[in-house]
Amino acid sequence: MRTIAVINQKGGVGKTTTVVNLSAALARKGSKVAAIDLDPQAHLTIHLGIEPESIESGSYEVLSRAIEFEKALRPVRPNLWLLAANINLVGAESELVSVIGRETILREAIGPVKDKFHYLIIDCPPSLGLLTLNALAAVDEVFIPVQPHFLALRGLGKLLQTVSLISERISKNIKVTAILFCMFDSRVSLAHEVKANISRFLDEARSSDCPWSGAQIVPVCIRRNIKLAEAPSYGKTIFEYEQNCHGAEDYNQLAEYVQISSNASFNSLQPPAERQPSVKIVDIPDRHVPAAENLPDATSQKPGQ
């Protein structure tokens, strides 16, 4: 089973839209997909047509170990299952703070179903708290959706820093494998500048041992599309709401990219065992990605610093 967390601590970058429509596209292609809503706002749950108030067993109950993961899943589309969320998740972080092994509860919960699904995709909350740590500890891959403007990039360094710490302390196999551009407008030069900057930043990391050394910019950009914004209010995926729009076309191509890019191909992107010192990371505040040697060392910091 391929496990993917879709994460960005900035809201409104297309995170939930990507989880919904990538999961739906993969399911339409015959793959068995489990989607997990770890956001107390329950946008993934709502987007798939489920009322959060109706949830009796969901992600909160799994994290509190009140129910097994498989029993809490509900089928929402052919080949697509959902671990739903509701407002109860708000209290999960404070309730779990004193629990031993609190960061790995979700990883332990999904263990028994690894042979039953092709993909497990997690919609993370727009924060770097305990819920997000559980998601990162439970997966092997991280997809980061970003908007093509510079304010959206400011927190990228903090996010990569968190992934690096998870890799060092909890889950050594975790890798950032994809940067996905959402709400992309090819007519705007700024979009191409941001894309080039991130590409240059990733190239600097190729010879390092950091978790994003093999990350690729997904060749499919999700274009601005009003239909993608309208679909959640109807509780429908883009393929159900308007299957002939740009949004449906883009997410269908993204699903094809994900299917083609197997775990083996991602591993082949990693540098050999003899590696150079880790490339250093930083928030990206302006139009230029600094040279790697000029970036401060974030791996020695703790999240929140």
C-alpha positions in Angstrom: 0.0 0.0 0.0 1.3 3.4 -0.9 0.8 5.9 1.9 0.7 9.6 1.2 0.1 12.7 3.4 -1.0 15.8 1.6 0.1 18.7 3.7 0.7 22.4 3.9 0.3 24.4 7.1 -1.1 27.3 5.0 -4.8 26.9 4.3 -6.5 27.5 0.9 -3.8 26.0 -1.2 -5.8 23.1 -2.7 -5.0 20.5 -0.1 -8.4 19.0 0.5 -9.4 19.5 -3.2 -6.4 17.4 -4.1 -7.1 14.6 -1.6 -10.7 14.3 -2.8 -10.1 14.4 -6.5 -6.9 12.4 -6.6 -8.5 9.7 -4.5 -11.6 9.7 -6.7 -9.5 9.6 -9.9 -7.5 6.7 -8.6 -10.6 4.8 -7.5 -12.2 5.4 -10.9 -9.2 3.8 -12.4 -9.7 0.6 -10.4 -7.4 1.2 -7.4 -8.7 0.6 -3.9 -8.3 3.9 -2.0 -8.7 4.8 1.7 -8.9 8.6 2.4 -8.4 9.9 5.9 -9.7 13.2 7.2 -7.5 14.5 10.0 -8.8 18.1 9.8 -11.3 19.1 12.6 -12.9 21.3 10.0 -14.0 18.1 8.2 -13.7 19.6 4.7 -12.8 16.3 3.2 -15.8 14.6 4.8 -18.1 17.4 3.6 -16.6 17.4 0.1 -17.5 13.7 -0.2 -21.1 14.4 0.8 -21.1 13.3 4.4 -22.5 15.4 7.2 -19.9 15.6 10.0 -22.6 15.6 12.7 -23.7 12.2 11.5 -20.3 10.6 12.2 -20.4 8.1 15.0 -17.0 6.5 14.4 -14.3 8.4 12.6 -10.7 9.6 12.9 -11.3 10.9 16.5 -12.4 7.4 17.7 -9.5 5.8 15.9 -7.0 8.1 17.5 -8.5 7.6 20.9 -8.4 3.8 20.3 -12.1 3.5 20.8 -12.5 1.6 17.5 -10.4 -0.3 15.0 -9.4 1.6 11.8 -11.1 -0.8 9.4 -14.3 -0.7 11.3 -14.4 3.1 11.2 -14.0 3.2 7.4 -17.1 3.9 5.4 -17.5 3.3 1.6 -18.4 6.6 -0.1 -17.8 5.7 -3.8 -16.9 2.6 -5.7 -13.3 1.6 -4.6 -13.1 4.6 -2.3 -13.4 4.5 1.6 -13.4 7.4 4.0 -12.2 7.8 7.6 -14.4 10.7 8.3 -13.9 13.6 10.8 -16.0 16.0 12.9 -15.5 18.7 15.5 -14.5 16.1 18.1 -11.0 16.2 16.6 -10.5 19.6 18.1 -10.0 17.9 21.5 -7.8 15.1 20.3 -4.5 16.9 20.7 -5.1 17.9 24.3 -6.5 14.5 25.2 -3.5 12.6 23.7 -0.8 14.9 25.0 -0.1 12.5 28.0 -0.5 9.3 26.0 2.6 7.2 25.5 3.4 6.8 21.8 0.9 9.5 20.9 2.7 10.4 17.6 2.4 6.8 16.2 -1.3 6.0 17.1 -2.4 6.3 13.5 0.5 4.3 12.1 -0.3 1.4 14.4 -4.0 1.7 13.5 -3.5 1.3 9.8 -1.1 -1.6 10.1 -3.7 -4.3 9.7 -5.1 -2.9 6.4 -1.9 -2.5 4.5 -2.7 -5.5 2.2 -6.3 -4.3 1.5 -5.7 -1.0 -0.2 -3.5 0.3 -3.1 -3.4 3.8 -1.7 -4.0 5.5 1.6 -4.2 9.3 1.3 -4.4 11.7 4.3 -5.8 15.2 4.4 -3.8 16.9 7.1 -5.0 20.0 9.1 -3.4 23.4 8.3 -1.1 23.3 11.3 1.9 21.4 12.5 0.4 19.9 15.7 -0.1 16.4 17.0 -2.6 15.4 14.3 -0.2 16.3 11.5 2.6 14.5 13.4 0.4 11.4 13.4 -0.2 11.7 9.7 3.6 12.1 8.9 4.5 9.2 11.2 2.0 7.0 9.4 3.1 7.5 5.8 6.1 7.0 3.5 5.4 9.9 1.2 4.5 13.6 1.5 2.8 15.6 -1.2 3.0 19.4 -0.8 0.4 21.5 -2.7 1.4 25.1 -3.2 0.0 28.1 -4.8 2.3 30.0 -7.3 2.9 33.1 -5.2 5.5 34.0 -2.7 3.4 34.4 0.4 2.4 30.8 -0.1 6.1 29.8 0.0 7.0 31.5 3.3 6.2 28.4 5.4 7.8 25.9 3.1 11.0 25.8 5.1 9.2 25.2 8.4 7.2 22.4 6.8 10.4 20.8 5.5 12.0 21.2 8.8 9.2 19.3 10.5 9.4 16.5 8.0 13.2 16.3 8.6 12.6 16.0 12.3 10.0 13.3 11.8 12.5 11.4 9.6 15.2 11.6 12.3 13.1 10.7 15.3 10.0 8.8 14.3 9.9 7.5 10.7 13.1 7.2 8.9 11.5 6.2 5.6 9.4 9.3 5.1 10.2 11.3 1.9 8.8 14.4 0.3 8.2 13.0 -3.1 6.0 15.7 -4.9 5.4 19.4 -5.0 2.1 20.1 -6.7 1.1 23.5 -8.1 -2.5 24.3 -7.6 -4.5 27.3 -8.9 -1.9 27.7 -11.6 -2.3 30.3 -14.3 0.3 29.8 -17.1 -0.4 33.4 -18.4 1.1 34.9 -15.2 4.9 35.3 -15.3 5.0 35.1 -11.5 3.7 31.6 -11.5 6.6 30.5 -13.7 9.1 32.4 -11.5 7.9 30.6 -8.4 8.0 27.3 -10.1 11.6 27.9 -11.3 12.7 29.0 -7.8 11.3 25.8 -6.2 12.9 23.7 -9.0 16.3 25.3 -8.3 15.9 24.8 -4.5 15.1 21.1 -5.1 18.1 20.7 -7.4 20.3 22.0 -4.6 19.1 19.1 -2.5 19.8 16.2 -5.0 23.2 15.2 -3.5 22.0 15.4 0.2 20.4 13.0 2.6 17.5 15.2 3.5 13.9 13.8 3.1 13.2 16.0 0.1 16.3 15.1 -1.9 14.2 13.1 -4.3 11.2 15.4 -4.5 9.9 16.3 -7.9 7.7 19.1 -9.2 4.6 17.3 -10.5 4.5 17.9 -14.3 0.8 18.3 -14.1 -0.3 21.7 -12.7 -3.8 22.1 -11.4 -5.2 25.1 -13.3 -7.5 27.7 -11.8 -11.0 26.4 -12.3 -14.3 27.7 -10.9 -15.8 24.2 -11.1 -13.3 22.9 -8.5 -14.5 25.6 -6.1 -18.2 24.9 -6.7 -18.0 21.1 -6.4 -17.6 20.9 -2.5 -20.9 22.7 -1.9 -22.7 19.9 -3.7 -20.8 17.1 -1.9 -19.4 15.9 -5.2 -16.0 15.2 -6.7 -15.1 17.1 -9.8 -15.8 14.1 -11.9 -19.3 13.9 -10.7 -19.9 17.7 -10.8 -18.3 18.5 -14.2 -16.3 15.8 -15.8 -15.4 17.8 -18.9 -13.8 20.8 -17.1 -10.1 21.6 -16.8 -10.2 20.5 -13.1 -11.3 17.0 -14.0 -8.7 16.8 -16.7 -5.9 17.9 -14.5 -6.7 15.6 -11.6 -7.2 12.7 -14.0 -3.7 13.3 -15.3 -2.4 13.7 -11.7 -3.8 10.2 -10.9 -2.0 8.8 -14.0 1.2 10.4 -12.8 0.8 8.9 -9.4 0.1 5.4 -10.8 3.1 5.5 -13.1 5.5 6.8 -10.4 5.8 3.7 -8.3 7.6 3.5 -5.0 10.6 2.0 -6.8 10.9 4.9 -9.2 10.9 7.3 -6.2 13.6 5.3 -4.5 15.7 5.4 -7.6 15.8 9.2 -7.3 17.6 9.0 -4.0 21.3 9.6 -4.0 23.7 6.7 -3.2 24.7 5.9 0.3 27.9 8.0 0.2 26.3 11.5 0.4 27.2 15.1 1.0 26.1 16.9 4.1 22.4 17.8 4.2 21.3 20.8 2.3 19.9 23.4 4.7 16.4 24.9 4.6 14.7 28.2 5.3 11.5 30.0 4.8 11.4 31.5 1.3 10.5 35.2 1.8 11.3 36.7 -1.6 11.7 36.0 -5.3 15.0 34.2 -5.1 15.9 30.9 -3.5 19.3 31.4 -1.7 22.2 29.2 -2.6 22.3 26.1 -0.4 25.5 27.1 1.4 23.9 30.4 2.5 20.8 28.8 4.1 20.8 28.5 7.9 20.7 25.0 9.4 17.1 24.2 10.3 17.7 20.5 11.1 19.2 21.5 14.5 16.0 23.4 15.5 12.8 22.1 16.9 9.4 22.7 15.4 8.0 26.1 16.4 11.4 27.8 16.7 
